[in-house]
Amino acid sequence: MKTRSENVSIPVGDQAMAGYLSRPADGGKYPGVLVFQEIFGVNAHIRSVVDRVAAEGYLALAPEPFHRTAPGIELGYDQVGLARGIELMMQVKPAELGADVKAALDWLTAREDIAGRGIGAMGFCFGGHIAYRAACQLPIAAAASFYGGGITGYGPGPATVDLTPGIKGSILCLFGENDSHIPLADVDKIRHALEVAGVRHDVVVYPGAGHGFFCDERPDYDAAAAADAWQRVTALFRDELG
């Protein structure tokens, strides 16, 4: 499906948050999906994912959670980019991030070209955590969390995993067996929390895969795991969003 994309501005209180929007080019109505970045910004890779989601028949939006401290930043997958991304991530305040995510959801939901049974969310690493937390706190019909870091404990307040009973939709969590940032013990905690809460879920651990296995610009890219993950995500959105 052909797509068209644009840079958009999303109001958040008295501020404006940039976002990258891609949608089918035919001008029809489609379900919406929020795409949350890694710590490297809404860079070329994230934009390619947004375009790929749109090509499946969705209005896909990647909001920019670093808009308060480093608007428009795009980082590379090297040590310099990693260090800067971690620095920016640590500056994000949970309350502000929550406001940003809700603003993006409200902005997308209010569009006249939105259809379907609900809004989906997906994200990678830092964004995988955002997608999981959004599913806990907002009306997200289907979420896909790729190697979401810090879900079992990050920042002030309750750990995101403790908010799991708030998930009303379905969630897919994707991890690599050899992820040096997310121990398998943390994956087990997430799986257990989902089971206890009675959330419709699937937790997948790819044998031999490392952190960032979906991104073909990263050393840990795993083509087989990435392909399987994409099939699972598109099936999830197809079944849950319409």
N, C-alpha and C positions, 0 to 999 in steps of 0.2 A: 504494500500500500504506500502510495506517495505521501510525503509529509511536507509540512511547512513549519518553520520555526521563527521565533522572535524573542527579543529580550523584553521583559515586562517589569513593571513596578508594582509592588504589593504594599498597601498601607499597613503599618504596624503602629498603632497609637498615633503619635505625631511624627513618626519617622516613615521612611520608605525602604523596603527591602527589595533588592533586585532578584529576578528569577529568570530562568530559561524555560520557555514553553514551546513544546512541539505538539502538533496535532495532524490528523489526516487532512490532506489537502482538498478533499471534496466538500468541505464546509458542513458536513453532517454533524449529528449529535452523537457523542460517545461517552463512555464512562471515564472518570478521571483517576489519575495515579500520581501521587507525590513521590519524587525520587530524591533521596537524601545523599549528599556527597560524602566522600571520605574527608580526611583532614586537608586534602590537597586543593580544595575549592571546587567550584563548578567549572572544571577544566575540560579539555577536549574529550577526555575519556567519559566523564559524566554526561557531557552533552551528547555523545554518541549513544550512551545508554538511553537517555531521554528520547532521542530520535528513534531508537530501536523499539522502545515501548510504544511510541506513537504509531509506528508502522504496523503494530499488531492490532491497532484499532482503539487507541485511547488518547485522551488529552493528558499529556505528561508534563509535569512541572517540577523543576529543580529550584527550590528557593535557596537563598544564599545566607546561611546562618552566621557567617563572619562579617555581615554587612556593617556592624557597629564598629569593628576594629580594623578591618582590612577589606573594604568593599572592592569587588572585582578581582580579587586575588586568584591567581592560577599558579599552582606549584607543580614542579616536576617530581618524579618518583626517584629522587636521589637523596643523599644524606642532608643536603641543604634544605630541600623541600620538606623532608621529614621533620627536621628540627623546627622549622618555621611553622609547620602545620600543628605540631604538638604545642608549641607556644600559643598559637591562636586558639586551639581547642581548650587549653587551660584557662583562657580568659573568658570563655563563654559562661554566662550565669544561667543556672537552670530555669529561673523564672522568666528571663528574657527569651531563652530558647523555646520555652513553652508557649510564650506569646507569639513568637515567630511562626511556629508550627501551626498553631490555631489560626493565625492570620492567613497563612498559605492555604489551609484547608477551607476556610470560609471564602476566600477569594476564588478558589477553584469551584467550589460548590455553587457559588452564585452566578456562574457563567451561564449564558443562555444556550450554549452548545454542549452542556453536560447532560448525560443521560445515564441509564443503568440503575443498578440497585444499591449503589454506594460508591465510596471513594476507596481506592487502594493506596498502599504505601510500600515502598521498598527503599533499602539503603545499604551502604557498605561501610564496615568498620564503625567509625564514629557515626556515620549515617545509619548503619544497621542498628545501633543502639537507639538512635532517634526514632527509627521506624517502630521498634519494639515498644518504646515508651509512649509513642503516639497511639499505638493500638491499645495501650492500657488506659489512656486518659481521654481519648477522643473517639468519635464514631467512625472508626476505620473498619471497613467491611472485610478487608483482606490485607495482610501485611507479609512481606518477605524480608527477613533480616539476614543479610550476608555478613558472616563473621563479625557480629555486633560485639564490640569491645566494651568492657566495663558494666555489662548488664547486671552482674552479680554484686557489684559494689563500686560506685564511682561518684565522687563529689559529695556535697552535703545532703542531708536528708536521707530518707529511706532508699535502699537500693532499688533499682528499677525492677529487679526480679520479684521484689515484694509487692509490686503493684500488679502482678500478673492476673489476679482475680478480676481486674477491671476490663480485661479483654473480652469483647462481645463478639467479635468476628472470628475469622480463621487466621492462623499465623504459621508461616513456614520459616524455620531457622536452619541456616546452612553454615556448616563449619568444615574446616580442614583438620584432619587427624594430626598433622604436624605443625599446627599453628603455634608459634612460639609466644604469641601474645594472649592466647585464650586456652588455658589448660582444659583437658578433657573433664576434669572435676567440675569446672564451671559449666560446661555443657550439660553434665549430669544434673547440676542444680537447676538449670533452666528447664530441662526436660521434666524433672520431678515437679517443679512448680506448675508447669502447664498441666500435667496429669492430675495433680491434686485439685487444681482450680476447675477442672473439667472443660478446659479450653479445647476447641477443635484445633489440632496442631499436627505438624510433622517436623521432626528434628532429624536432619541428615548430616552425617559426618563422612566426608570423602576420604577414603584411605590414601595415605601418602601425600595429601594436599596440604599446602601451607597457607599462611595468611595472604589475603589478596588474590586468591586463585582465580577469581573471575576477570581480573583486569589484565588484558594482554600487553600492557605496558610495564608490568611489574615482574620481577624475577620469579615470583611464586606462581605465575600464571600456569594453570593446568587446563588444557583444552578440553579434555574429557569431562572433568568436573564442571567446568563452565557450561558446556553444552547440556549436560544433564540438569544443572541448576536452572538454566534458562527454560527448559521444557517444563520443569516443575512450577516455575513462577508463572509462565503463560497459562498453564492449566489451572492454577489457583485463581488467577484473575478472570479467566474465562468462566470458571464455575461460580465464582462468588460475586462478580461485578456485572455480568451480563454483557 
